[in-house]
Amino acid sequence: MAQNEHGHLHLEPFQKSDYRLAIKFAEEGMHFDWYAHGLGLKLYAWYFFHMELNKATRAWACTYRGHFQGVILAAIEGEQKLFVNPFMSALVNVVEFFVGKFAKSGAESYEQANARMLASFKKRLQAKNRSANRALHPQAEILFLAANPHSRVKGVGTLLLSQFERAAAGKLVFLYTDSGCTFQFYEHRGFSREETSKVPIHHGKRSFNLDCYLYAKQL
């Protein structure tokens, strides 16, 4: 446990007992209800969290006076995954099928948009590498960052991001986010918007375009 300049905020190991709240924070803070509802919403929130958890090589939780306030999951190139569980990996694949059934109005195309943005970002990096005679490539990804959307405690996201940046010092980091999230948080902390893609959302009688972003930062 590490205390810091944020007073009563502490960094802790991420515990399985906090999974439920982490999923709830993401469900509300990331506005998953914009493109899923009912059982589809619950399935997608569970699937999204566990999909990213399965990739993570680093994970930190933030607590305030003993209460869980947020978590960051990240993957750093060359590191071993923290949560290797073949059963959970298989279960995520099964849930992915049902997510496609219940949340097909946006969840699947969101993943496709992310894949297109990453491919475009890597292609542009390759062109810059050739002209600058270098071999820069994405070396770390912020997979999941969620904080309690109802808490008045300040500094949770900043503390978690700062801890990750220390761990990934010197690396090119990227992340996905969208207009339903507080993407300005990353802009205020030195990340630049590298790619943008629009995803058409059809949720009940409501139709709109969700702006998806890829942000990056050289640490």
Secondary structure as UniProt FT lines:
FT   STRAND          2..3
FT   TURN            5..8
FT   STRAND          9..12
FT   HELIX           16..18
FT   HELIX           19..29
FT   TURN            30..31
FT   HELIX           32..34
FT   HELIX           38..53
FT   TURN            54..55
FT   STRAND          58..64
FT   TURN            65..66
FT   STRAND          67..76
FT   TURN            77..78
FT   HELIX           86..102
FT   TURN            104..106
FT   HELIX           107..132
FT   STRAND          140..147
FT   TURN            149..150
FT   HELIX           156..167
FT   TURN            168..170
FT   STRAND          172..178
FT   TURN            179..180
FT   HELIX           184..187
FT   TURN            188..190
FT   STRAND          192..203
FT   TURN            204..205
FT   STRAND          206..218
//
